[in-house]
Amino acid sequence: MPSMNDVLGVIMGGGRGSRLHPLTQLRSKPAVPIAGKYRLIDIPISNCINSGIYRIAVLTQFNSVSLHRHISQAYNFDVFHTGWVQIWAAEQTPQSVDWYQGTADAVRKQLFEIQATGAEYVLILAGDHLYRMDYREMAERHWETNADITVAVQPVARNEASRFGLLKVEADGHIASFVEKPKDPEIQKEFVSRDDAERPFLGSMGIYMFRTKVLNDLLNYHLRQDDFGGEIIPEAIQSHEVYAFDFDGYWEDIGTIRSFYETNLKLTSPNPPFNFYDAIAPIYTHARFLPGSTVEDSELKDVLIAEGCRVRKAKITHSIVGLRSQIAEGTVIKDSIVMGADYYDMEKPRGVIPIGIGRNCHIESAILDKNTRIGDNVTILPFPRDHKDVDSALYYVRDGIVVIAKDTEIPAGTRIASA
């Protein structure tokens, strides 16, 4: 049987990420911070390393400098290790002058690099999902069934069927047909694959394992098909041996501001749905060598706080406090994500608001991106969830959530509210 040394991990670096704007205003989706100290790209890279996949390529294109910097600083194997994490950026070549047009097209444009690795199998992964998976189990399933392609699938509830690509899976795991995000209940009935009234469907997770030769043949034959989920996989089901790999663990697609917000805040609960404390399969990231956080005469309840922070006489509830966060006295923070800062603002120019949150602020149901400067007595209150989107010079509103973009300065006394 083959081994994990025969598998190449290929991670999609993300497109424009418009549904996560303004968090993707200056960075790609996989570079968006999560859980106070990590980035989304850390999840699939860590899963690969923990699964014994040590050759990992990240395909990048849009707003990629921040992502490149993080990967180059975080993932360096020593000279006695054959593994690597490489950036495969979109580039002009004699064969193509175009940008990546979709997930399949991105891989198509890197087929030469894939073949140069000599890997017999390619594992295609997304860079913006939160989950922990041992890819060895998926690889073993792929080899046991002698599959050309294996698709990771997860049980899907009836009320979420229209959000997923649904697969009709037979008793032996063979995938018979596929439909992309069906809204018609009659069509949905044809894709019931589980004897479970609440979760009768199986949805694609966007995780695919290919024989390298099959991947090469499909991408070169279907030259006008640029997406795996909507085009390549449905075509392959008709002509190749495509099997499902069942995964029933926690998995979240961080595709919108609302999902990003809710997923982060769930991590503050005593029993979060995703465990960052797993000693056997840890999540890796850039080692920053920051001091421990100091909390002075403050009240914290259900708070995830990263290192390097200073909290003084504040009250924080159900919130994330990210790296190097500075929170001054008298401030109240509730149901919010404070991403922190990339550096310490040790010597601020006179008259400029320092990085962090000033005195006597009230911040509720908000996302404060990195390096924001919040003056004293600033108030941010919740908007109705059905409130229309707002794009202003100082803030954004998405799905009722106030977002302060990276490097924004909010003057003292500012009030942000729906009325």
VEXDREN-65593 format. One record per atom (N, C-alpha, C, O): y negated, x, z. Coordinates in steps of 0.2 Angstrom, whole numbers, plus 5000, padded with zeros to 4 digits. Example, Ala and Ser with C-alpha at 12.3 -4.5 7.8 and 13.67 -1.06 7.14 Angstrom:
! residues 2
502850665039;502250625039;501650665039;501750715042;501150645035;500550685036;500050645039;499450675040;
***
This chain:
! residues 419
500650045000;500050005000;499450045000;499450105003;498950024996;498250064996;497950075003;498250035008;497450115004;497150125010;496350105010;496150095004;496050105015;495350095015;494950145012;494350135010;495250205011;494950265007;494850245000;494450274996;495250194998;495150174991;494650124989;494550094984;494250104995;493850044994;493050074994;492950114998;492650054989;491950064989;491550004992;491649954989;491150014996;490749954998;490049954995;489750004994;489849894992;489249894988;488849834991;489049774991;488249844993;487849804997;487249784993;486949824990;487149714992;486549694988;485949704992;485949674998;485449734989;484849754993;484349694993;483849704996;484449644989;484049584990;483549584984;483249634982;483349524982;482749514978;482049504981;481949544986;481649454979;481049454981;481049424988;480549434992;481549384990;481549354997;480949304998;480749305004;480849264993;480249224994;480249175000;479749155003;480849155001;480949105007;480849135014;480749095019;480849205014;480749235020;480049265020;479849295025;479649245015;478949265016;478549235021;478649175022;478149265025;477849335024;478249395027;477949455027;478849385030;479149435033;479349485027;479549545029;479449465021;479649505015;479049525011;479049545005;478449515014;477849535011;477749615009;477549635004;478049655014;477949725013;478649755014;478749815014;479249715014;479849745014;480349695011;480249645010;480949725009;481449685006;481849645012;481749665018;482249595010;482549555015;483049595020;483049585026;483449645017;483849675022;483549725027;483849745032;482849735025;482449775030;482149735035;481849765040;482149675035;481849635040;482149645047;482849645048;481749655052;482049665059;482449605062;482249555060;482949625066;483249565069;483449595076;483649655077;483449545081;483749565088;483349615091;483649655095;482749625090;482249665093;482249745091;481749775091;482849765089;482949835087;483249855081;483249915078;483649805078;484049815072;483649795066;483149765066;483949805060;483749775054;484349745051;484949755052;484249695046;484849655043;485349695040;485949685040;485149755037;485549795033;486049825037;486549845035;485849835044;486349865049;486949825049;487549855051;486949765048;487549725049;488149745044;488649755046;488049735038;488549755033;488749825033;489349845032;488249875034;488449945034;488849955041;489349995040;488749925046;489149935052;489849905051;490349935053;489849845048;490549815047;490949865043;491549865044;490649895038;490949945033;491249995037;491850015037;490850035041;491050085045;491550075050;492050105051;491450015053;491949995058;492649975055;493149975058;492649955049;493249945045;493549995041;494049995038;493250055042;493550115039;493350125032;493650165028;492750095030;492450105023;491950155024;491450135027;491950215021;491450265023;491050285016;490650335017;491250255011;490850265005;490450195004;490750145002;489750195005;489450135004;488750145000;488450195001;488650104995;488150104991;487650044992;487949984992;487050044993;486549994994;486149984987;485750034986;486149934984;485849924978;485149894979;485049834982;484549924978;483949904979;483449904973;483549924968;482949864974;482449844969;481749834971;481249864970;481749774976;481049744977;480849774984;481249764989;480249794985;479949814991;480449864995;480549845001;480649914992;481249944995;481050014999;481550045002;480450034999;480350095003;480550095010;480850135013;480350035014;480550025021;481250035022;481550065026;481649995017;482349995017;482650065016;483150095020;482350105011;482650175010;482550215016;482950255018;481950215019;481750255025;482250245030;482450285034;482350175032;482850165037;483550185036;483850215041;483750175030;484450205029;484550275029;484950305032;484050315026;484050385026;483950415033;484250465035;483650375038;483550405045;484150385049;484350415054;484450325047;485050305052;485750325050;486150335054;485850335044;486550345041;486650405038;486650415032;486750455042;486950525039;487550555043;487650565049;488150555038;488750585041;488650665041;488250685037;489050695046;488950765046;489350795040;489650765036;489250865040;489550905034;490350905034;490650925029;490650885040;491350885040;491650815038;492250805039;491250765036;491450705035;491350685027;490750705025;491850655024;491750645017;491350585015;491250565010;491150545021;490850475019;490050485018;489750545018;489750435015;489050435013;488850365013;489150315011;488150355014;487850295012;487250305007;486850345009;487350285001;486850304996;486450244994;486650184994;485850254992;485350204989;485450214981;485350264978;485650154978;485650154971;485150104969;485150044968;484550134967;483950094965;483950074958;484250104954;483650014956;483549994949;483250054946;482750084948;483450064940;483150124936;483150104928;483650064926;482750134925;482750134917;483250184915;483250244917;483650164910;484150204907;484150204899;483850154897;484550244896;484550234888;484850164887;484750144881;485250144891;485650074890;485250014892;485349964889;484750024896;484349964899;483749984902;483650034905;483249944900;482549964903;482349904908;481749904910;482849854909;482649794913;482849804921;483149854922;482449764925;482649764932;483349724933;483549694928;483549734939;484149694940;484049614939;483549594942;484449584936;484349514934;484649464939;484649404939;485149494943;485549454948;486049494951;486049554949;486449464955;486949504959;487449544954;487549604955;487749504949;488149534945;487849584940;488149634939;487249574938;486949614934;486749684937;486749734934;486549674944;486449734947;487049784948;487049844947;487649754949;488249794949;488449814942;488649874941;488349774937;488449794930;488049864928;488349904925;487449864930;487049924929;487249984933;486950034931;487649974938;487850034941;488650044940;488950084944;488950014935;489650024934;489850104933;490350124935;489350144930;489550214929;489550244936;490050284937;489150234940;489150264947;489750234951;490050274954;489950174950;490550144953;491150184951;491550204955;491250194944;491850224942;491850304943;492350324944;491250334944;491250404946;491450414953;491750474954;491450364957;491750374964;492550374964;492850404969;492850354959;493550344958;493850294963;494450294963;493450254966;493750194970;494150144966;493950124961;494750124968;495150074965;494950004966;495149964963;494549994972;494349934974;493549934976;493349984978;493249874974;492549874976;492449804980;492649754979;492149814986;491949764990;491249744990;490749784991;491049684987;490349664986;490149624992;490449584994;489549644995;489249615001;488549605000;488149634996;488349555004;487649535004;487249575010;487649595015;486649585009;486249625014;485849585019;485449615023;485949515019;485549475024;485949425027;485749365029;486549445029;486949395033;487149425040;487149485041;487149385045;487349405052;488049385054;488149325054;488549435054;489249415056;489549485058;489349535056;490149475061;490549535062;491249525058;491549475060;491449565054;492049555050;492449625050;492149675048;493049625051;493449685049;493749675042;494149635041;493449715038;493649705031;494349735029;494549715024;494649765034;495349785033;495749725032;496249725028;495649675036;496049615036;495949585029;496449555026;495349585026;495249555019;495649595014;495949575009;495549665015;495849715010;496649705010;496949705005;496949695016;497649685017;497849615013;498349615010;497449565014;497649505011;497549515003;498049485000;497049555001;497049564994;497649604991;497849584986;497849644995;498449684992;499149644993;499549654989;499149614998;499749574999;499849514994;500449504992;499349484992;499349434986;499349464979;499449424974;499249534979;499149564972;498649534968;498649524962;498049514972;497549484969;497049524964;497049584965;496749494959;496249534955;495649524959;495249574959;495449474962;494849454966;495049424972;495449374972;494749434978;494849394984;494149374986;493649424986;494049314988;493349284990;493449264997;493849234999;492949295002;492949275009;492649205009;492149185006;493049155013;492849085013;492749065020;493149095025;492349015022;492248995029;492348915028;492048885024;492548885034;492548815034;491848785034;491448815037;491748725030;491148695029;491148625031;491648585029;490648605035;490648535038;490448485032;490048515027;490548425032;490348375027;489648375026;489348375020;489248375031;488448375030;488148435028;487548435027;488548495027;488248555024;488548575018;488448625015;489048525015;489348545009;488848555003;489048604999;488348525003;487848534997;487448604997;487148624993;487548645003;487248705003;487648765001;487448815000;488348755000;488748804998;489148794992;489148744989;489348854989;489848844983;490448834986;490748874990;490748774984;491448754987;492048774983;491948774976;492548794986;493148814982;493748774984;493848754990;494148754979;494748714980;495248764981;495448804976;495548774987;496048824988;496748794990;496748744993;497248814986;497948794987;498248814993;497948864996;498848794995;499148805001;499348885001;499348915007;499448914996;499648984996;498949034996;499049094996;498349004996;497749034996;497449044989;496949074988;497849024984;497549034977;496948984976;497048934978;496449014973;495848974972;495948944965;496048974960;495948874965;496048834959;495448814955;495448814949;494848804959;494248784955;493648794960;493748814966;493048794957;492448814961;491848764958;491848744953;491448744963;490848704961;490248734965;490348744971;489648744962;489148764966;488648714969;488348674965;488648714975;488248664979;488248594977;487648564975;488748564977;488848494975;488448444979;488648444985;488048404976;487748344980;488048284980;487948234984;488448274975;488848204974;489448204978;489848244977;489448154983;490048144987;490748144983;491248164986;490748114978;491348104974;491548164971;492148184971;491148214969;491348284967;491548314973;492048354973;491248314979;491448344985;492148324987;492548374989;492348264986;493048244988;493548284984;494148294987;493448304978;493948344974;494048414977;494448454975;493548434982;493648504984;493848514991;493648554995;494148454994;494448455001;495048505001;495548504997;494948555005;495448615006;495748615013;496248655014;495548575017;495748585024;495948515027;495548465026;496448515031;496648455035;496148445041;496448455047;495548435040;495048435046;494548385044;494148405039;494448335048;493948285046;493248305047;492848285043;493148355051;492448375052;492248435047;491748435045;492748475046;492648535042;493148535036;493548575037;493148495031;493648485026;493648535021;494048545017;493048565020;492948615014;492948685016;492948705022;493048725011;492948795011;492448825007;492448815001;491948855010;491348885006;491348955005;491548995009;491148984999;491049054998;490549085003;490049055004;490749145005;490249185010;489849235006;489449265009;489949234999;489649284995;489949354996;489549404995;490549364999;490949425000;491549424995;491949384995;491549474991;492049474986;492349544985;492049594986;493049544985;493449614984;493749614977;494049564975;493549664973;493849664966;494249724965;494149774968;494749724961;495049784958;494449814953;494149774950;494349874954;493849904950;493849894942;493349874939;494449894940;494549884933;494449814931;494149804926;494649764935;494449694934;493749684934;493449644930;493349714939;492649704939;492349734933;491849704930;492549794931;492249824925;492349774919;491849764915;492949754918;493149704912;492749644912;492449624907;492649614918;492249544918;491549554917;491249524913;491249614920;490549624919;490349644912;489849624909;490849674908;490649694902;490849644896;490549644891;491249594898;491449544894;490949484894;490749454889;490749474900;490249414901;489549444902;489249444907;489249474897;488649514897;488049474899;487549494901;488049404897;487549364899;487549324905;487149284907;488049344909;488149314916;487949364921;488249414922;487449344925;487049394929;487249374937;486949414941;487549324938;487649304945;488449304947;488749274943;488649324953;489349324955;489549254956;489949224954;489149224961;489349154964;489349104959;489749064959;488849094955;488749044950;489049054943;489149004940;489249114942;489449124935;490149164934;490649144932;490149224937;490649274936;491349244940;491849244937;491249224946;491849204950;492149144947;492749134946;491749084945;492049034942;492349044935;492949014934;492149094931;492449114925;493149144927;493649134924;493049194932;493649234933;494249184936;494849204935;494049134939;494649084942;495049064936;495649044937;494749054930;495149024925;495549084921;496049064918;495449144923;495749194919;496149244923;496549284921;495949254930;496249304934;496549274940;496449214942;496949314944;497249294950;496649304956;496549354958;496449244958;495849244963;496149204969;496349154969;496049244975;496349214981;495749214986;495249244986;495849174991;495349164997;495649205003;496249205004;495149225006;495249255013;494849215018;494249215018;495249185023;494949135028;494649175033;494849225036;493949155035;493649185040;493249125044;492849095041;493449125050;493249065054;492749095060;492749055065;492549155060;492049175065;491349155064;491149125059;490949185068;490149165067;489949205061;490049265060;489549165057;489249195051;488549155049;488649085049;488049185048;487449155047;487049185041;486949245041;486849145036;486449175031;485749165033;485449115034;485349225034;484749225036;484249225030;483949275027;484249165027;483849155021;483149125021;482849125016;483049095027;482349055027;482049075034;482349105038;481349065034;481049075041;481349035046;481449065052;481548975045;481848935050;482548965053;482648965059;482948985048;483549015050;483449075054;483849095058;483049115051;482849185055;482649175062;482849205066;482149125063;481949105069;482449085074;482549105080;482849035072;483349005076;483949055078;484149055083;484149095073;484649135074;484449195079;484849205083;483849215079;483549265083;483549235090;483749265095;483249175091;483249145098;483849125101;483949125107;484349115097;485049105100;485349165103;485749165108;485049225101;485349285104;485049295111;485249345115;484549255113;484249265120;484749225125;484549235131;485149185123;485549145128;486049185132;486249235129;486349165137;486849205141;487449215137;487749265138;487649165133;488249175129;488049165122;488149115119;487749215119;487549215112;488049205107;488649235108;487949175101;488549165096;488749225093;489349235091;488249275093;488449345090;488349395096;487849395099;488849435096;488849485102;488649555099;489049585096;488049575101;487849645100;488149695105;488049755104;488549675110;488849725115;489549745114;489849775118;489849725108;490449745106;490549815106;490349855102;490949845111;491049915111;491549945106;491450005104;492049905103;492449925098;492149925091;492349965087;491749875090;491449865083;490649865084;490449805083;490349915086;489649905088;489249905081;489449915076;488649875082;488149875076;487749935077;487349945082;487649985072;487350045072;486650035069;486449985066;486150075071;485450075068;485150145069;485550195071;484550145068;484150215068;484050225076;483850185080;484350285078;484250305085;483550335086;483250385083;483150305090;482450315091;482250355097;481650385097;482650365102;482550405108;481850385111;481450425113;481850315113;481250285116;481450285123;482050275125;480950285128;481050275135;481250205136;481150155132;481450195142;481650125145;481050085145;480450105146;481150015145;480549975145;480349965152;480749965157;479649955154;479449945160;479149865161;478849845156;479349835166;479149765167;478749765174;479049775179;478149745174;477749745180;477549675182;477149645179;477849655188;477549595191;477549535186;477049495186;478149525182;478149475177;478749435178;479149445182;478749375175;479249325175;479649325168;479249295163;480249335168;480649335162;481249295162;481649305167;481349245158;481949205158;482149195151;481849175146;482849215150;483149205143;482749255138;482549225133;482649315140;482249355135;482749415133;483049445137;482749435127;483049495124;482449545123;482049535119;482449595127;481949645127;482249715125;482749745127;481949745120;482149815117;481849865121;481449855126;481949925119;481749985123;481050005121;480749985116;480750045125;480050065124;479450015125;478950035122;479549965128;479049915129;478749915136;478949955141;478149885136;477749885143;477549815143;477149795140;477749775149;477549705150;477249705157;477549725162;476649685157;476249685163;476049615165;475649585162;476249585171;476049525174;476049465169;475549435168;476549465165;476649405160;477149365161;477649375166;477249305158;477749255159;478049245152;477749225147;478649265151;479049265144;479649215145;480049235150;479749175141;480349125141;480649115134;480249105129;481349125134;481649115128;481349145122;481149115117;481349215122;480949255117;481349315116;481649345120;481149345110;481349415108;480749465109;480149445107;480849515112;480249565113;480549635110;480949665113;480249645104;480549705100;480249775103;479849775107;480449825099;480349895101;479549905102;479149885098;479449945107;478749965108;478249915109;477649925109;478449855111;477949795112;477549815118;477749835123;476949795118;476449805123;476149735124;475849705120;476249705131;476049635132;475649645139;475849665144;475049625138;474549625144;474549575149;474949525148;474249575154;474249535160;473949465158;473549455154;474249415161;474049345161;474349315154;474149255153;474749345150;474949315144;475549275145;476049295149;475649215142;476249175142;476549175135;476149155130;477149185134;477549185128;478149145129;478549155133;478249095124;478749045124;479049035117;478649025113;479749035117;480049015110;479849065105;479649035099;479749125106;479449165100;479749235099;480149255103;479649265094;479949325092;479349375091;478949365087;479349425095;478849475095;479149545093;479549565096;479049565087;479449615084;479249685086;479649735085;478649695089;478549755092;478149795087;477749775083;478249865087;477849915083;478249965081;478749985084;477949995075;478350055073;478050125076;478450175075;477550115080;477250175083;476850155089;476650095090;476650205093;476250185099;475550195097;475350245094;475050155099;474350155098;474050195103;473650165107;474150255104;473950295110;473150305110;472850295116;472850315105;472150335105;471850285099;471750305094;471650225101;471350175097;470650195096;470250215101;470350185090;469650195089;469250145093;469450085094;468650155095;468250115099;468150045095;467950045089;468249995098;468049925095;468649895092;468549835090;469149935091;469749905087;470249875092;470449915097;470549825091;471049795095;471649835095;471949845089;471949855101;472549895101;473149855098;473149795099;473649895096;474349855094;474649825100;474649855106;474849765100;475149725105;474749665106;474349635102;474949635112;474649565114;474149575120;474349605125;473549555119;473049565124;473149515130;473649485131;472649515134;472649475141;472549405139;472249375135;472849365144;472749295144;472849255138;472549205136;473349275134;473549245128;474149185129;474449195134;474149135125;474649095125;474949085118;474649065114;475649105118;475949115111;476649075112;477049085116;476649025107;477248975108;477448965101;477148945096;478148965100;478448945093;478148985088;477948965082;478149055088;477849095083;478249155082;478749175086;478149185076;478449255075;477849305074;477449295069;477849355078;477349405077;477749465074;478149505077;477549485068;477849545064;477549605067;477149605072;477849665065;477749725068;476949745067;476649725062;476749785072;476049815072;475549765072;474949785070;475649705074;475149655075;474649675081;474949695086;474049655080;473549665085;473249605087;472849575084;473449575093;473249515096;472749525101;472849555107;472049495100;471549505105;471649465111;472149425112;471249475116;471249435122;471149355121;470749345116;471449315125;471349245125;471449215118;471149165116;471949235115;472149205109;472749155110;473149165115;472649095107;473149035108;473449025102;473149015096;474149025102;474549005096;475048945098;475448955103;474948885096;475348825098;475748805092;475648815086;476348765094;476748745089;476448695084;476048655086;476648695078;476548645072;477148595072;477648615074;477048535070;477548495068;478048525063;477848555059;478648515064;479148545060;479048525052;479248565048;478848465051;478748435044;478048455042;477848425037;477648495045;476948515043;477048555037;477448595036;476548545032;476548575026;476448655027;476048675032;476648695022;476548765023;475848785023;475448755020;475648835027;474948855027;474948935025;475348975028;474448955021;474349025020;473649035021;473249015017;473449075026;472749085028;472749165029;473249205028;472149185030;471949255030;472349285037;472549345037;472349245042;472649265048;473349255050;473649285054;473549195047;474249175049;474549135043;474249105039;475249115044;475549075039;475949025044;476149035049;476148965041;476548915044;477048905039;476948885033;477748905041;478248895037;478748855042;479048875047;478848785039;479348745043;479148735050;479548725055;478448735051;478248725058;478148785062;477948785068;478348845060;478348905063;477748945061;477648955055;477348965066;476749015065;477049085064;477349105068;476849115058;477049185057;476449225056;475949215052;476349275060;475849325060;476149385056;476549415059;475849405050;476149455046;476049525049;475649535053;476449565046;476449635048;475649665048;475349655043;475449705053;474849745053;474249695053;473649715052;474349625055;473749585055;473449595062;473749605067;472749585062;472349585068;472049515069;471749485065;472149485075;471949425077;471349435082;471549455088;470749415080;470149425085;470249385091;470649335092;469949415097;469949385103;469749315103;469249295099;470049265107;469749195107;470049155101;469849095101;470449175097;470649135091;471149085093;471549095098;471049025091;471548975092;471948945086;471548935081;472548955086;472948935080;473348875082;473848875086;473248815079;473548755081;473548705076;473148705071;473948645076;473948605070;473348555070;473148525065;473048545076;472448505076;471948525082;471448495083;
***
